[in-house]
């Protein structure tokens, strides 16, 4: 497999590190030519994860996305969801023929309220069978530090998902296979909203006792949405046998890609969504925070997307809806969390 990385932010940089640590030569789309020149000279990304060093002989970097796509047969898309259309818009359907796409995006396209696979299908007639997703819980900062982390690779073609995952397995990365391709992506979207809310709670001065109750209820709310949406593996404590190769239990809602990712995103100081929310709770404006942060907090746009998607899904998501009200409808954080207090059980 020849991998192409689309994007140069922290998560794209972490994935590039994993692959090159496995001695894979990769093609890497980096829009900024100054960043390309810096990496060639200094062996690290000047803007993200500066501690991650690269063997530059394994990197073929280009500011032209069409070149990276043409030279790769597995495309790892790791740009913020808000920039997907801008980044991929230059490409044509023929550019994707014979390719596999791995989404490393944890959000919905905000103008369309759709996942990356739906965008690829409608824009490029790209089949779901060739689409995969790589998900956490896994913070880029800990990948850079080579702290043991778990990545879940999901796709309806389990054989290919396993093959792709094998190229990311290292001493510090353990990989898990899952075929609930839509469920895992929506879980990743929802956990960012709840993590943003956890940050707001922290900024407002709520303590650990409240936060534990908030997260437990958020987990229940997320499960209800996923179940209504038709996601799999939502029952805790029950497993459909074991994986015939790894002999691990088959995943359920308590697995890392569902509940685990929610927990780490709500609690970790590395979480940009938690950090974004904390500043909201402290009284800063959304506009001020967005201009201040060097990274995109996916939960901000996701709150609006899920609010509109749920009009057709019909799940009971009062916590997520209140986070939306705070971010997009000018509800004061303190007032919003008084509402949330009343729905917690």
C-alpha positions as a Markdown table, in Angstrom:
| # | Residue | x | y | z |
|---|---|---|---|---|
| 1 | Unk | 0.0 | 0.0 | 0.0 |
| 2 | Unk | 1.2 | 3.5 | -0.9 |
| 3 | Unk | -0.2 | 6.0 | 1.6 |
| 4 | Unk | -1.0 | 9.7 | 1.0 |
| 5 | Unk | -1.7 | 12.0 | 3.8 |
| 6 | Unk | -4.1 | 14.9 | 3.1 |
| 7 | Unk | -3.6 | 17.6 | 5.7 |
| 8 | Unk | -0.7 | 18.9 | 7.9 |
| 9 | Unk | -2.3 | 19.7 | 11.2 |
| 10 | Unk | -1.6 | 17.9 | 14.5 |
| 11 | Unk | -3.5 | 14.7 | 13.7 |
| 12 | Unk | -2.2 | 14.5 | 10.2 |
| 13 | Unk | 1.3 | 14.9 | 11.5 |
| 14 | Unk | 0.8 | 12.2 | 14.1 |
| 15 | Unk | -0.5 | 9.8 | 11.5 |
| 16 | Unk | 2.5 | 10.6 | 9.2 |
| 17 | Unk | 4.8 | 9.9 | 12.2 |
| 18 | Unk | 3.2 | 6.5 | 12.8 |
| 19 | Unk | 3.6 | 5.4 | 9.1 |
| 20 | Unk | 7.1 | 6.6 | 8.8 |
| 21 | Unk | 8.1 | 5.0 | 12.1 |
| 22 | Unk | 7.0 | 1.8 | 10.3 |
| 23 | Unk | 9.4 | 2.8 | 7.5 |
| 24 | Unk | 6.7 | 3.5 | 5.0 |
| 25 | Unk | 7.4 | 6.1 | 2.4 |
| 26 | Unk | 4.5 | 8.5 | 2.2 |
| 27 | Unk | 3.1 | 11.2 | 0.0 |
| 28 | Unk | 2.1 | 14.2 | 2.0 |
| 29 | Unk | -0.1 | 17.1 | 0.9 |
| 30 | Unk | 1.0 | 20.2 | 2.8 |
| 31 | Unk | -0.5 | 23.4 | 1.4 |
| 32 | Unk | 2.2 | 25.8 | 2.8 |
| 33 | Unk | 5.4 | 25.6 | 0.8 |
| 34 | Unk | 7.3 | 27.3 | 3.6 |
| 35 | Unk | 6.3 | 24.4 | 5.9 |
| 36 | Unk | 7.5 | 21.9 | 3.3 |
| 37 | Unk | 10.9 | 23.6 | 3.2 |
| 38 | Unk | 11.1 | 23.7 | 7.0 |
| 39 | Unk | 10.4 | 20.0 | 7.3 |
| 40 | Unk | 13.0 | 19.2 | 4.7 |
| 41 | Unk | 15.6 | 21.2 | 6.6 |
| 42 | Unk | 14.6 | 20.5 | 10.2 |
| 43 | Unk | 12.8 | 17.1 | 10.1 |
| 44 | Unk | 9.8 | 18.3 | 12.0 |
| 45 | Unk | 6.5 | 20.2 | 11.4 |
| 46 | Unk | 7.1 | 23.9 | 12.4 |
| 47 | Unk | 3.4 | 24.4 | 13.3 |
| 48 | Unk | 2.3 | 21.1 | 15.0 |
| 49 | Unk | 3.8 | 18.4 | 17.2 |
| 50 | Unk | 7.3 | 19.9 | 16.9 |
| 51 | Unk | 8.7 | 17.1 | 19.0 |
| 52 | Unk | 7.9 | 14.5 | 16.3 |
| 53 | Unk | 10.9 | 13.9 | 14.1 |
| 54 | Unk | 10.8 | 12.5 | 10.6 |
| 55 | Unk | 13.2 | 10.6 | 8.4 |
| 56 | Unk | 12.8 | 13.0 | 5.5 |
| 57 | Unk | 14.0 | 10.4 | 3.0 |
| 58 | Unk | 10.6 | 8.8 | 3.5 |
| 59 | Unk | 8.6 | 11.9 | 2.8 |
| 60 | Unk | 7.4 | 13.1 | -0.7 |
| 61 | Unk | 5.7 | 16.4 | 0.1 |
| 62 | Unk | 3.7 | 18.6 | -2.3 |
| 63 | Unk | 1.5 | 21.6 | -2.2 |
| 64 | Unk | -0.5 | 20.1 | -5.1 |
| 65 | Unk | -3.2 | 17.7 | -3.7 |
| 66 | Unk | -3.7 | 16.2 | -7.2 |
| 67 | Unk | -0.1 | 15.0 | -7.2 |
| 68 | Unk | -0.4 | 13.3 | -3.8 |
| 69 | Unk | -3.7 | 11.6 | -4.8 |
| 70 | Unk | -2.2 | 10.4 | -8.1 |
| 71 | Unk | 0.8 | 8.9 | -6.4 |
| 72 | Unk | -1.1 | 7.1 | -3.6 |
| 73 | Unk | -3.6 | 4.2 | -3.5 |
| 74 | Unk | -4.6 | 4.8 | 0.2 |
| 75 | Unk | -5.6 | 8.4 | 1.0 |
| 76 | Unk | -5.7 | 9.4 | 4.6 |
| 77 | Unk | -7.9 | 12.5 | 4.8 |
| 78 | Unk | -7.0 | 14.5 | 7.9 |
| 79 | Unk | -8.1 | 18.0 | 7.4 |
| 80 | Unk | -10.7 | 19.7 | 9.6 |
| 81 | Unk | -14.2 | 18.9 | 8.4 |
| 82 | Unk | -14.9 | 22.6 | 7.7 |
| 83 | Unk | -12.2 | 22.6 | 5.1 |
| 84 | Unk | -13.0 | 19.3 | 3.3 |
| 85 | Unk | -14.8 | 20.9 | 0.3 |
| 86 | Unk | -12.1 | 23.6 | -0.1 |
| 87 | Unk | -9.3 | 20.9 | 0.0 |
| 88 | Unk | -10.9 | 18.2 | -2.2 |
| 89 | Unk | -12.9 | 20.5 | -4.5 |
| 90 | Unk | -10.1 | 20.6 | -7.2 |
| 91 | Unk | -10.3 | 16.8 | -7.6 |
| 92 | Unk | -12.5 | 14.8 | -10.1 |
| 93 | Unk | -14.2 | 11.4 | -9.8 |
| 94 | Unk | -11.5 | 9.8 | -12.0 |
| 95 | Unk | -8.9 | 10.8 | -9.4 |
| 96 | Unk | -10.5 | 8.4 | -6.9 |
| 97 | Unk | -10.7 | 5.4 | -9.1 |
| 98 | Unk | -8.9 | 2.4 | -7.6 |
| 99 | Unk | -8.2 | 4.3 | -4.3 |
| 100 | Unk | -9.1 | 3.5 | -0.7 |
| 101 | Unk | -10.0 | 6.5 | 1.5 |
| 102 | Unk | -9.4 | 6.5 | 5.2 |
| 103 | Unk | -11.2 | 9.3 | 7.1 |
| 104 | Unk | -9.3 | 10.7 | 10.0 |
| 105 | Unk | -11.9 | 13.4 | 10.4 |
| 106 | Unk | -14.0 | 13.6 | 13.5 |
| 107 | Unk | -16.7 | 16.0 | 12.3 |
| 108 | Unk | -19.4 | 16.6 | 9.8 |
| 109 | Unk | -19.2 | 18.9 | 6.8 |
| 110 | Unk | -20.9 | 22.0 | 8.4 |
| 111 | Unk | -22.5 | 23.4 | 5.3 |
| 112 | Unk | -24.1 | 20.0 | 4.4 |
| 113 | Unk | -24.5 | 18.2 | 7.8 |
| 114 | Unk | -23.0 | 15.1 | 6.3 |
| 115 | Unk | -20.1 | 12.7 | 7.0 |
| 116 | Unk | -17.1 | 12.5 | 4.6 |
| 117 | Unk | -18.3 | 9.3 | 3.1 |
| 118 | Unk | -21.6 | 10.9 | 2.0 |
| 119 | Unk | -19.7 | 13.8 | 0.5 |
| 120 | Unk | -17.4 | 11.5 | -1.5 |
| 121 | Unk | -20.4 | 9.4 | -2.6 |
| 122 | Unk | -22.4 | 12.4 | -3.9 |
| 123 | Unk | -19.5 | 14.5 | -5.2 |
| 124 | Unk | -17.3 | 11.7 | -6.7 |
| 125 | Unk | -19.5 | 8.6 | -6.8 |
| 126 | Unk | -17.1 | 7.0 | -4.4 |
| 127 | Unk | -18.3 | 3.6 | -3.0 |
| 128 | Unk | -18.7 | 3.0 | 0.7 |
| 129 | Unk | -16.9 | -0.4 | 0.3 |
| 130 | Unk | -13.7 | 1.5 | -0.3 |
| 131 | Unk | -14.1 | 3.9 | 2.6 |
| 132 | Unk | -12.7 | 3.5 | 6.1 |
| 133 | Unk | -12.4 | 5.5 | 9.2 |
| 134 | Unk | -9.6 | 5.7 | 11.8 |
| 135 | Unk | -10.7 | 6.8 | 15.3 |
| 136 | Unk | -9.4 | 7.0 | 18.8 |
| 137 | Unk | -9.3 | 7.5 | 21.7 |
| 138 | Unk | -5.9 | 8.9 | 20.6 |
| 139 | Unk | -4.5 | 12.4 | 21.1 |
| 140 | Unk | -1.9 | 13.5 | 18.6 |
| 141 | Unk | 0.3 | 14.9 | 21.5 |
| 142 | Unk | 0.6 | 11.4 | 23.1 |
| 143 | Unk | 1.4 | 9.8 | 19.7 |
| 144 | Unk | 4.3 | 12.3 | 19.4 |
| 145 | Unk | 5.5 | 11.2 | 22.9 |
| 146 | Unk | 5.0 | 7.5 | 21.8 |
| 147 | Unk | 2.7 | 6.8 | 24.7 |
| 148 | Unk | 0.7 | 3.6 | 24.2 |
| 149 | Unk | -2.5 | 4.4 | 22.3 |
| 150 | Unk | -5.3 | 2.5 | 20.6 |
| 151 | Unk | -6.7 | 3.2 | 17.1 |
| 152 | Unk | -9.8 | 1.7 | 15.7 |
| 153 | Unk | -10.1 | 1.1 | 12.0 |
| 154 | Unk | -13.7 | 0.8 | 10.8 |
| 155 | Unk | -15.0 | -0.3 | 7.4 |
| 156 | Unk | -17.6 | -2.7 | 5.9 |
| 157 | Unk | -14.7 | -4.5 | 4.2 |
| 158 | Unk | -13.2 | -6.0 | 7.3 |
| 159 | Unk | -10.3 | -7.7 | 5.4 |
| 160 | Unk | -9.1 | -4.5 | 3.9 |
| 161 | Unk | -9.6 | -2.6 | 7.2 |
| 162 | Unk | -7.4 | -5.2 | 8.9 |
| 163 | Unk | -4.8 | -4.8 | 6.2 |
| 164 | Unk | -4.7 | -1.0 | 6.5 |
| 165 | Unk | -4.6 | -1.2 | 10.3 |
| 166 | Unk | -1.6 | -3.5 | 10.1 |
| 167 | Unk | 0.5 | -0.7 | 8.7 |
| 168 | Unk | -0.3 | 1.5 | 11.7 |
| 169 | Unk | 0.6 | -1.0 | 14.4 |
| 170 | Unk | 3.7 | -0.1 | 16.3 |
| 171 | Unk | 5.2 | -0.5 | 19.8 |
| 172 | Unk | 3.1 | 2.5 | 20.9 |
| 173 | Unk | 0.0 | 2.0 | 18.7 |
| 174 | Unk | -2.4 | -1.0 | 19.1 |
| 175 | Unk | -5.1 | -1.3 | 16.5 |
| 176 | Unk | -8.7 | -2.6 | 16.7 |
| 177 | Unk | -11.0 | -3.5 | 13.8 |
| 178 | Unk | -14.7 | -2.5 | 13.7 |
| 179 | Unk | -17.3 | -2.7 | 10.9 |
| 180 | Unk | -19.9 | -0.2 | 12.3 |
| 181 | Unk | -18.6 | 2.5 | 9.9 |
| 182 | Unk | -21.5 | 5.0 | 10.3 |
| 183 | Unk | -21.9 | 4.5 | 14.1 |
| 184 | Unk | -18.3 | 5.0 | 15.0 |
| 185 | Unk | -18.2 | 8.3 | 13.0 |
| 186 | Unk | -21.3 | 9.7 | 14.6 |
| 187 | Unk | -19.9 | 8.7 | 18.0 |
| 188 | Unk | -16.8 | 10.7 | 17.2 |
| 189 | Unk | -18.9 | 13.7 | 16.3 |
| 190 | Unk | -21.1 | 13.5 | 19.4 |
| 191 | Unk | -18.3 | 13.1 | 21.9 |
| 192 | Unk | -16.7 | 16.4 | 20.7 |
| 193 | Unk | -20.0 | 18.2 | 21.5 |
| 194 | Unk | -20.1 | 16.6 | 25.0 |
| 195 | Unk | -16.4 | 17.4 | 25.6 |
| 196 | Unk | -17.0 | 21.0 | 24.7 |
| 197 | Unk | -19.8 | 21.0 | 27.3 |
| 198 | Unk | -17.5 | 19.4 | 29.8 |
| 199 | Unk | -15.1 | 22.3 | 29.2 |
| 200 | Unk | -17.9 | 24.8 | 29.7 |
| 201 | Unk | -18.8 | 23.2 | 33.0 |
| 202 | Unk | -15.2 | 23.4 | 34.1 |
| 203 | Unk | -15.0 | 27.1 | 33.1 |
| 204 | Unk | -18.2 | 27.7 | 35.1 |
| 205 | Unk | -16.6 | 26.3 | 38.2 |
| 206 | Unk | -18.4 | 22.9 | 38.4 |
| 207 | Unk | -16.4 | 20.2 | 40.1 |
| 208 | Unk | -15.5 | 16.6 | 39.5 |
| 209 | Unk | -18.6 | 15.2 | 41.1 |
| 210 | Unk | -20.8 | 17.1 | 38.7 |
| 211 | Unk | -18.6 | 16.3 | 35.8 |
| 212 | Unk | -18.9 | 12.6 | 36.4 |
| 213 | Unk | -22.7 | 12.8 | 36.4 |
| 214 | Unk | -22.6 | 15.0 | 33.3 |
| 215 | Unk | -20.4 | 12.5 | 31.4 |
| 216 | Unk | -22.5 | 9.5 | 32.5 |
| 217 | Unk | -25.6 | 11.2 | 31.2 |
| 218 | Unk | -23.9 | 12.3 | 28.0 |
| 219 | Unk | -22.8 | 8.7 | 27.4 |
| 220 | Unk | -26.4 | 7.5 | 27.8 |
| 221 | Unk | -27.7 | 10.3 | 25.5 |
| 222 | Unk | -25.1 | 9.5 | 22.9 |
| 223 | Unk | -26.1 | 5.8 | 23.0 |
| 224 | Unk | -29.7 | 6.7 | 22.5 |
| 225 | Unk | -28.9 | 8.8 | 19.4 |
| 226 | Unk | -26.7 | 6.1 | 17.9 |
| 227 | Unk | -29.3 | 3.4 | 18.5 |
| 228 | Unk | -32.0 | 5.5 | 16.9 |
| 229 | Unk | -29.7 | 6.1 | 14.0 |
| 230 | Unk | -29.2 | 2.4 | 13.5 |
| 231 | Unk | -25.6 | 2.1 | 14.9 |
| 232 | Unk | -24.4 | -1.3 | 16.0 |
| 233 | Unk | -22.7 | -2.5 | 19.3 |
| 234 | Unk | -24.7 | -0.3 | 21.6 |
| 235 | Unk | -25.5 | -2.8 | 24.3 |
| 236 | Unk | -23.0 | -2.9 | 27.2 |
| 237 | Unk | -21.9 | -6.2 | 28.7 |
| 238 | Unk | -22.9 | -8.3 | 25.7 |
| 239 | Unk | -20.5 | -9.5 | 22.9 |
| 240 | Unk | -21.1 | -11.4 | 19.7 |
| 241 | Unk | -18.4 | -13.9 | 20.3 |
| 242 | Unk | -14.7 | -13.0 | 19.6 |
| 243 | Unk | -12.5 | -11.9 | 16.7 |
| 244 | Unk | -11.2 | -15.1 | 15.1 |
| 245 | Unk | -7.7 | -13.6 | 14.5 |
| 246 | Unk | -7.0 | -11.5 | 17.6 |
| 247 | Unk | -9.4 | -13.5 | 19.9 |
| 248 | Unk | -10.5 | -10.2 | 21.5 |
| 249 | Unk | -14.1 | -9.7 | 22.4 |
| 250 | Unk | -16.2 | -8.2 | 19.7 |
| 251 | Unk | -16.8 | -4.5 | 20.4 |
| 252 | Unk | -19.8 | -3.0 | 22.2 |
| 253 | Unk | -20.7 | 0.4 | 23.5 |
| 254 | Unk | -18.1 | 0.2 | 26.3 |
| 255 | Unk | -15.3 | -0.2 | 23.7 |
| 256 | Unk | -12.7 | 2.4 | 23.2 |
| 257 | Unk | -14.1 | 3.9 | 20.0 |
| 258 | Unk | -17.5 | 4.7 | 21.6 |
| 259 | Unk | -17.3 | 5.2 | 25.4 |
| 260 | Unk | -13.5 | 5.4 | 25.7 |
| 261 | Unk | -13.2 | 8.2 | 23.2 |
| 262 | Unk | -16.0 | 10.2 | 24.9 |
| 263 | Unk | -14.2 | 9.8 | 28.3 |
| 264 | Unk | -10.7 | 11.0 | 27.1 |
| 265 | Unk | -12.1 | 13.9 | 25.1 |
| 266 | Unk | -14.1 | 15.1 | 28.1 |
| 267 | Unk | -11.3 | 14.7 | 30.6 |
| 268 | Unk | -8.0 | 15.2 | 28.9 |
| 269 | Unk | -6.1 | 18.5 | 29.0 |
| 270 | Unk | -5.0 | 17.7 | 25.4 |
| 271 | Unk | -8.6 | 18.0 | 24.2 |
| 272 | Unk | -9.1 | 21.1 | 22.1 |
| 273 | Unk | -12.9 | 20.8 | 22.5 |
| 274 | Unk | -12.6 | 20.7 | 26.2 |
| 275 | Unk | -10.3 | 23.7 | 26.1 |
| 276 | Unk | -12.6 | 25.6 | 23.7 |
| 277 | Unk | -15.5 | 25.0 | 26.1 |
| 278 | Unk | -13.6 | 26.0 | 29.1 |
| 279 | Unk | -13.0 | 29.4 | 27.6 |
| 280 | Unk | -16.7 | 29.7 | 26.8 |
| 281 | Unk | -17.5 | 28.9 | 30.4 |
| 282 | Unk | -15.0 | 31.6 | 31.5 |
| 283 | Unk | -16.9 | 34.2 | 29.5 |
| 284 | Unk | -14.9 | 34.5 | 26.3 |
| 285 | Unk | -16.7 | 35.0 | 23.0 |
| 286 | Unk | -16.8 | 32.3 | 20.4 |
| 287 | Unk | -15.3 | 34.7 | 17.9 |
| 288 | Unk | -12.5 | 35.6 | 20.2 |
| 289 | Unk | -11.7 | 32.0 | 20.9 |
| 290 | Unk | -11.8 | 30.9 | 17.3 |
| 291 | Unk | -9.3 | 33.7 | 16.4 |
| 292 | Unk | -7.1 | 32.8 | 19.3 |
| 293 | Unk | -6.9 | 29.0 | 18.9 |
| 294 | Unk | -4.4 | 27.6 | 16.4 |
| 295 | Unk | -6.5 | 24.4 | 15.9 |
| 296 | Unk | -10.2 | 23.8 | 15.1 |
| 297 | Unk | -12.5 | 22.5 | 17.8 |
| 298 | Unk | -14.8 | 20.2 | 15.8 |
| 299 | Unk | -17.5 | 20.3 | 18.5 |
| 300 | Unk | -18.4 | 23.8 | 17.6 |
| 301 | Unk | -19.8 | 23.1 | 14.2 |
| 302 | Unk | -20.8 | 19.6 | 15.2 |
| 303 | Unk | -23.3 | 21.0 | 17.7 |
| 304 | Unk | -25.2 | 22.8 | 15.0 |
| 305 | Unk | -25.0 | 19.9 | 12.5 |
| 306 | Unk | -26.3 | 17.4 | 15.1 |
| 307 | Unk | -29.1 | 19.7 | 16.1 |
| 308 | Unk | -30.4 | 19.8 | 12.6 |
| 309 | Unk | -29.8 | 16.1 | 11.9 |
| 310 | Unk | -31.7 | 15.2 | 15.0 |
| 311 | Unk | -34.8 | 16.8 | 13.6 |
| 312 | Unk | -35.2 | 13.7 | 11.4 |
| 313 | Unk | -33.6 | 11.2 | 13.8 |
| 314 | Unk | -35.8 | 12.2 | 16.7 |
| 315 | Unk | -33.5 | 11.2 | 19.6 |
| 316 | Unk | -33.8 | 12.8 | 23.1 |
| 317 | Unk | -30.6 | 14.8 | 23.3 |
| 318 | Unk | -31.3 | 17.7 | 25.7 |
| 319 | Unk | -27.6 | 18.0 | 26.7 |
| 320 | Unk | -26.3 | 18.3 | 23.1 |
| 321 | Unk | -29.2 | 20.6 | 22.2 |
| 322 | Unk | -28.4 | 22.9 | 25.2 |
| 323 | Unk | -24.7 | 23.0 | 24.1 |
| 324 | Unk | -26.0 | 24.1 | 20.7 |
| 325 | Unk | -28.1 | 26.8 | 22.3 |
| 326 | Unk | -25.1 | 28.1 | 24.2 |
| 327 | Unk | -22.9 | 28.2 | 21.1 |
| 328 | Unk | -25.3 | 29.2 | 18.4 |
| 329 | Unk | -28.4 | 30.8 | 20.1 |
| 330 | Unk | -26.7 | 33.2 | 22.6 |
| 331 | Unk | -27.9 | 31.3 | 25.6 |
| 332 | Unk | -25.7 | 32.2 | 28.6 |
| 333 | Unk | -23.5 | 29.2 | 29.7 |
| 334 | Unk | -24.7 | 29.5 | 33.3 |
| 335 | Unk | -28.3 | 29.5 | 32.2 |
| 336 | Unk | -27.7 | 26.6 | 29.8 |
| 337 | Unk | -26.1 | 24.5 | 32.6 |
| 338 | Unk | -29.0 | 25.2 | 34.9 |
| 339 | Unk | -31.1 | 23.5 | 32.3 |
| 340 | Unk | -28.7 | 20.6 | 32.0 |
| 341 | Unk | -28.8 | 20.2 | 35.8 |
| 342 | Unk | -32.5 | 19.5 | 35.6 |
| 343 | Unk | -32.2 | 16.6 | 33.1 |
| 344 | Unk | -29.3 | 14.7 | 34.8 |
| 345 | Unk | -30.2 | 11.4 | 36.5 |
